[in-house]
Amino acid sequence: MTGGRHILPQPTAAPLRIALIASARHPITEPFAGGLEAHTWTLSTALRARGHEVTVFAGPGSDPGLGVVELPLRPARISESACRDTSMVAAPWLQEHHAYLQLMLELTRAPSRYDLVHNNSLNYLPVAMAPALPVPVVTTLHTPPTPWIESAIQTAPHCPVHFSAVSAHTAAAWRHIVPAATVVPNGIDTRRWKPGPGGDDLVWSGRIVPEKGTHLAIEAAELSGRRLRIAGPVGDTDYFASYVRPRLSRTITYEGHLHQPDLCELVGSSAAAVVTPCWDEPYGLVVAESLACGTPVCGFARGALPEIVTPACGRLVEPGDSTALAKAVEPTIGLSRADARRHAEASCSMDVMTASYERFYRSVSA
């Protein structure tokens, strides 16, 4: 099994001053609310390790070790009459809108503070207001197309934003409006996600929401005759109460929302990871984490999963087919754990991702 210590190469050019805009909805801290928050933490940590000056604009409660400047998530003073207007939106949406609007206006007033702005959020305002900034703006596409960002792209005759996408699948989904997104796959820290010994049980990890298909993983595990351990935040309480909790038993267990070391131990001590997207998964960070732990992946061939999972480290079946998934469990368990780990190091590592972003930053800043 490979997995020795890695040394991050230092940049040969001058360090960059980067404003990294994160999601305001959840704090960038462990245990992470989802893959976007984990990705932001990993990227900012790795960029700083390579010598760059990174300022992370994120929601309250984020890891102070990231050098976070908290987004001003405070309600705007909206009058009672305005609240009664038919266009009034939910308070959290309005808070986020107000916070990002303030941030973008502040960045326009700091022309020499940063060399570039990297929008790693899902908000439309960093895209819409990019023409007002005196420095290059990079936006990473983490999701399928959304109406708000498509609208923001069209606010200027020629959108000045430089786009990256987390997978070729995601880049293709946006091609009708972003013809040339640079593909920079997500990466995970293979020093923190360490190889494990394996075991007899299956594991499912991620946000417990309908689009992640936890209930289908349960069906496949029951059909395969293997125990299944589930870990992750409950993002949809109704879904959990209706489709997950009633199926919990001696062989199907919920381990909770785990911090990274505990989740790494759980995944690394499992025979295979079951990944069951019911939507077009833009990347699939849980796949990279599992492979880094040496745990092969058994999942649905949907979204970007076919880009990550190779025959050497996993098996993919038709989306939604829990019977086919169950039949693929034993062939998956028979795969080499060392090959899974090697694939993660070569294709899914933080080092590969960060070096790619660094080249991308240099190209747009030239």
N, C-alpha and C positions, 0 to 999 in steps of 0.2 A: 504494500500500500504506500503510495507517495503522499507527500504532505509536509515537507520540510519547511523551514523558515524562508520567507520571501523577503527580498530587499527592494523597496520601491525605488526605481531610478529617479534621480533628481533632474529637473528640467535644465537644459543647457542654456536657454534664453532667459531673459529677465523674468522674474516672477510677475504674474498678472494680479491685478486687483479686481476681484470678482464680486458682484452683488448677486447673490443666489436667492431668488424669490421662491419660497416654499408654500405649501398648502397652509391656509389659516384655519382649516376646519378641525384639524387634529394636531396636537403638539408633536414635534419631532423628537421623540424620546421613547425609550423602551418601557413596557412592551409596545411595539409599534401598532398603530391602528390598522395599517395596511401596507401594501408594497410601495406606494408612493412615498410614504414617510420613511420607510426603511431605506429606499433608494436615495432620498435626499440626505439622510444621515451618512450613509456610506460615501456618497460622492463628495460632500463637503469635508468629511474627515480625510479622505484620500487626497483631495486637492491641497489641503493644508499641509499634509505630510510631504507633498512634493514641492513645498516652498511657496505656494501661492497665498495671497492675502484674501481670505474669503469672509464676507459678511453675509450671514444667513438671516433673511427676513422671514420670520415664522410666527406661529400662534403662541399665546401664553402657555407656559409650562414646558417649553422645549428645553432640550439638553443645554445647560449653560456652557458646557465644554465646546460647543460649536461656535461660540462668539455670536450668539443670537441677538438681533435687534427685534424686539417684539412688535408685531403688527398691531396698530392701535384698534383692537377689536372692542370698540365702545359704540353704543348706539348714537346715531345722529339725532339731533333734536327735531323730531318730526311732530308737527302739530296734530291735534286731535282731528281737525278737519281733513288734513292730508291722509291720516291713517284711515279715514272713512272712504277715501277715494277708491274706485274700483280697481285702480292699477296698483294698489298697495300690495307689497310682497311680504313673505314671512320675515320675521325679525332677523334670524340668522343670515339669510341671504343679503338683507340690507346692511347688516354689520360688515359682512365680507366685502361687499361693494364699496362701502365707505372706507374701509381699511386700505384696500388696494388703490382706490382713487387717491387717498392721501399719500400713500407710498410713492406712486408714480409721479405725483406733483413734486414731492420732495426730491426725487431723483433728477427731475428736470432742473432743479435749482442747485445741483451739485455737479457741474460739468467736468471737474477734474478729479473727483473723488474715486471713480472707478474706471477701469479699462473696458469692461463690458458688463452687461446685465444678462444673467441666465434665468429665464422664467421657467421654473420647475413646478409651477402650480398648474391648476386647471382653470384658472380665472382668465377671462377675456381681456381685462383692462391692460395688462402688460403688453398685449399684442396691439390693441387699438391705439394705445398712447405711445408706442415705440417711435413713431416719427418725431415726437417732441424731444426725445432723448439725444444727447450729443455723442453717445457711444453706441457701439453695436449691441443689438439685442438678440439673444438666442432663446428659442422656445423649444422645449422637448415635448413631443406629442406622445402622451401616455395612454390615450384612449381612442376609441373610434371617433369619427367626426361628431362635433357638437354644434348646434346652431349658433351659439354665442360666439365661439371662436371663428367659425366660418364668416359670421357677420363682421367681426373685428378685422379679419384679414382684408376685407373689402372696403374698409374705411378710407384707405389711401389708394390713389391710382396704381402705385407700385409698392406693395407691402415691403418695408425694409427689414423685416424680421428674418433671421437665419434659422431654419427649422431643422431639428433632428428628430428621429423617430426611434422608439425602443426596439423595433423589429422591422424586417422587410414587409411583413404582413400589415403592420400599422402604417408604414410609409405608403403602401399600395392603397390602403383605405382612404388616405387623404390626398391621393395624387390628383384628383379632379380640381383641387384648389391649391395644393402645395405640390407643384410638379417635381421638385427636386429636394426632398428631405434627405438629409444625411443619416444613414442608419448607424446608430450607436447602441448596441444591445446593452441592457442592464447588466450589472455585475454585482457579485457579493464578495465579501472578505473571506477568502479561503483560509485565512489564519484563524478566524473566529468560527467558521463552519468547518469543523474538523472531521476527519474520517471516523466512523464508529464501527463497532464489531458486528453489526447486523443482529438479527434475531428471528423470531418466528411470526411476529405480528405485522399487520399492515398499518400504515399511518396516513392520515389525511390532515393537512394543515392549511390555514388560511382564514379569511373572513367568512363567517357563517352567514351567508346570504343566498338567496335563490340562484343567482347567476353563477355561483361557485359549485352548485350541485352536490352539497354534502349528502343529501338523501340518496343520490345515485351511488356514491361511494359505499354507503351502508348496504344498499341492495347488492352490490358486487361482492362485498366482503361476506355477506350472509350466504350468497350462492357459492362462494369459493371455499367456505368452511374455515376461513381464517378469522382471527380476532382483528378488530379495527380500533385504533386509538385516534381520537379526534382532538385537535388543538387549534385554538384561535379565538379571536374576539367575536362575540355574538353581535353582528351588525344589523340583524333583523329579528327582533324578539318574537314576532308572530310566526315567522318561518321556523325558528328554532323550536317554539312551543308546539307547532303542528306537525313538523316533518322530521325533527331530530330527537327531541327529548322523548317522545313515545317509543322510539326504537332503541333507546339505550338499554343495555342489559349487561350480563356478565361478560359477554364477548364484544359488545359495542360500547365503548366508554368515552366520556368527554373529560379531557385532562385539564381544561381551562385555557385561559389566555396567558401563555407562558413568556417569560423573558428569554432572550436569545440563548444563553447557555443551557437552560432547561429544554428549550425546543430542539437545540442541536443534539442533546443527549437522547431525546425521544426519537428524533428522526434517524440518528445514527444507530440506534439499537433496534431498528425495524427491518423487516425483510424486504419491503418494497413500499414506495410511496404511491398512493392512489390520487390522481389529479383529474377532476371531473368538471371542467368548465362547461357551463350552459350558455355561454356567450362567446364572442370572438375575442378570446384572451389576447390582449396586446403584447404581452411578453410571457409571464408566468414565473415570477420570482421564486415560488415554492419549488419549482422544478430545479432551478439552479442550486437552491439550498440543499435539496435532497441529494443531488448528484455530488455536491461537495462533501457531503457526509458519507459518500460511497454507497448510497441507497438508490438502486435503480428505480425507474419511474414507469408506472403502468397508468395510462390515461387516455383521454379522448383526443383525437387528431383534429383539434379546432384552434383557430387563431394562430398564434405564433408557436404553438407547441411542436409542430413538425420541424421548425427551424432549430430547436434546442435538443430534442430527443432523437438520438441516432439508434440504429439497431444494436449497437454495442452497449448502450446504457439504458434502454427501455423498450417498451412495446406500446403502440398506439392503436386504438380501434375506432370504429365509427362513433361519432358524437351521440350521446344519449343512450347507447346500447350497453346497459349494465350487465347483460348476460355475456356479451362478447368480452367485456372488461373482466368479468370473473374468470373466463376461460384463459385470459392472457396473464393472470396472476402468476401461475406456476412457472411459465416460460420466463417471466420477468425476474422472478426470484433466482432463477438459475444463472443470471448474467453475472459477469465479473464486477465485484465492488471496486476493484482497483481501476478498471476501465472507466467506471462512472466517475470516480474521483479525477482521473486524468483528463477526462472530457471537460469537467467543471473548471479545472485549472487552465486549460487551453482556451476555452470559449466563454466561460461565464464568470470570470474573476474580476474583482475590483481593479486589479492592475491593468487588465486589457481595456476595460471600460474607461478608466481615468486617462490612460495614454491616448485613447481615441478622442476623448473630449478635449484634451489639451491640444492635439493637432487641429481639431475643429475650431477651437478658440483662436489659435494662432492664425488660421486661414481667414477668419472673418475680421480679425483685428489688423491684418496687414494693410 
